[in-house]
Amino acid sequence: MSEYEAGVYLALVRGGTQTMTELAETSDVPKQRVYDTVEQLRNEGFVEVIDDYPQKAHAIEPSEALAPVQTKLNQAEEYLDDLYETIDTVEKGVTTFKSRPSIEKYISNLIAEAERDIFVLGPQDVLNQFRDQLKRRADDGVRITLVVSGLDESDIEDDVVTVPEFTDVGTRVRGVTTVEDFAITTDRRKGFYWAGSARRGVDELGYFIVNDDLAFVLDRFMSESLWPFAFPTADQSRPELPGTYVRIRDALADLEHVSNVFPLDTFVVEIEGYDTETGEHASLAGVPVSYYYNEYDLRASLTVEIHDDEERRRVTVGGWTATIEDYEVRQISIGYRHGEPTLSLDDETKRHLATCRNELPASFGDREAVIGIDAFIDRMRDAVAERIDGEYRPMRHFEEFQNSLARVDAGESALVEWTETRTEPGGYLSHAGRLFDNLGYDLTLVGRLGEPVSSVFAGQFGDQNLVTVGETSVTDFLLLEDKKILFTEPNRDEPTWESILDRVTLEDLARWIDGSAVLSIGSFYATSNLPAILDGLREEVWPMLQSPPPAAHVSAGELHRLPEGRLGRVVKALERLDEAVPVTVTANRRAATALRGHLCDASMAGSTAELAKDIARSSDVSRVIIHSFTDTVAASDGTVVAARKPLPPDPREGLDVSEYFETGVALALAEGLSDGAALVLGNAVAFYFNQHSEFPTESELRSALEQYEEYFDDDQMHPILSP
């Protein structure tokens, strides 16, 4: 306020309402300046002017006129108090703020200073204040996890939340209907809790946290207690890699997502953390081998294979404060080992597809095949989620089944219900038999079919030659939309070469095998006496044959579960059999990695092609075929060919199709197809089974091959693969 303004205002306070002439006398302000001074005081809220003649003015009550000034003084006082408290308490780890501007300033500073990670929770109106800044940090590459609180029930449909204004802000976004105050942590080292921010009429208080342990507690509350039970958005796109994480659970959630499409050894992990035994800092890099992660379980760990100075070792990694694992991770990065795999139909696969169509016979059904040995009775079951008026609702997803087991673990209930829906033949013999039977082959099925042959096998293959070599066993087959679980009884009646000859004669075996198009056997794991059986076939049956089959096929099965000594015996027996007949070994990546580890003293495989090439080079079998989630490779005579595998619409709901692919390969061998064509045929059979849960007829198989290119329409067939 200027000197003239002060003089006029004091004159009005002392003398009450006055004309401009009177004011000039009582305030000692020149009359020519009184009018301008009064107008300025009116604009500032200190006086009111009475538009009369002569014009008059009177002072506004000082308490009312000075209120804005007092407010500014109070704000300045609070700011200075906050500043004083910051200086006084920052060493204690928590600073308290009362003024809203200070709270907003410190939150904004936290967002601006975050290096890698921001986890933020809050009501929509508060989050909107920081939306643009969060979006800029997301564009900078900071990983942002966002939980919107206080949502209406109308924002949620089918357990999916709709918050369009925030979906482009966070790397991951969820919502809750509960009323939660604003909270934020950055890099799991600093945080801010804004008490009262979600409720009107409540005193607001801000807590600025710079203590690592306290910030960690706040972060764990949001990420482990709140996040798992928040409603997700509809966006389920594949995580973009490489990615860096401060929480192992976030890393494993993304690893679980991408490993539904690509095998684990497609990825590499880099870890910064501490040795849990010595407390020393550690930097590690390696290939993920296995992991444990459940969104509703606080436990999370990762097993990594590391190569250090030509030494290979496996270590376990846990999250912050880990004690039982080898290392406590503070930062973990996940990326692709050899660049991101492509999923489109490539030129090589197109060539093999054309070859397959050309080489496929005009008709099937004029050949014979011999298939063995493992066979089971599959009791197909539904897990019961709840009973409803004498009926039941089945569990559809593995997560629901996991939760039922978690309730058992928590002591809530010891009961998990399931019910049998049907029985059907299972095991490699049954799968291959159904495909060949559909195509009109004359089959001899040699396996543990029961004594006498079980009606389950007789009902499926009644017109075929069923040769039992022992009692069968039962597998309880729990089929969910995104996983299958097999509970298998160990079969104590394992066939040996001697027990087989106790039931059938050499002459009968020779008669069935002679003239057949292929001998197909599964599997390494399911038949413990396989080496002796293969040797018996080579030594005693093959010399009796006039027209031996041109190809033998052996499925590796769960080879990675075999002890080293038994695996070595199987490989040697296969190499010996290959001296009598060209042998093709089929294996998935996991089994192939174990086989390569045995043959090459190395298990950290590279691409699928490198796997197949190494196994073929290190063994004396004619052909090795390896299949993964996305590709299939055949290696023989120093040549490697590959074909892309079509994926189901949602790979997370795709079944393990190993045996179905391998039955297609056995069919290709029976028909004398070339390597690339065999891969395509195996892929087509597996894809068809995955889509229809049954093997194709001849017309359906030809149709699947005609439509093969369409299976690679990314927009239509693979919605989750787009980042």
Buried (B, 14 or more C-beta within 10 A) or exposed (E): EEEBBBBBBEBBBEBEEBBBEBBBBBBEBEEEEBBEBBEBBBEBBBBBBEEEEEEBBBBBEEEEBBEEEEEEEEBEEBBEBBEEBBEEBEEEBBBBBBBBEBBBBBBEBBBEEBEBBBBBBBBBEBBEBBBEBBBEBBEEEBBBBBBBBBBEEEBBEEEBBBBEEBBEBBBBBBBBBEEBBBBBBBBBBBBBBBBBBBEEEEEBBBBBBBBBEBBBEBBBBBBBEBBBEBBBBEEEEBBEBEBBBBBBBBBBBBBBBBBBBBBBBBBBBBBBBBBBEEEEEBEBEBBBBEBEBBBEBEEBBBBBBBEEEEEBEBBBBBBBEBEEBBBBBBBBBBBBBEEBBEBEBBEEBBBBBEBBBEBBBEEBEEBBBBBBBBBBBBBBBBBBBEEEEEEBEBBBBBBEBBBBEEBEEEEEEEEEEBEEEEBBBBBBBBBBBBBBBBBBBBBBBBBBBBEEBBEBBBEBBEEBBBBBBBBBBBBBBBBBBBBEEEEBEEBEEBBBBEBBBEBBEEEBBBEBBBEBBBBBBBBBBBBBBBBBBBBBBBEBBBEBBEEBBBBBBBBBBBBBEBEEEBBBBBBBBBBBBBEBBBBBBBBBBBBBBBBBBBBBEEBBBBBBBBBBBBBBEBBEBBBBBBBBBBBBBBBBEEEBBBBBBBBBBBBBBBBBBBBBBBBBBBBBBBBBBBBBBBBBBBBBBBBBBBBEEEBBBBEBBBBBBEEBEEBBEEEEBBEBBEE
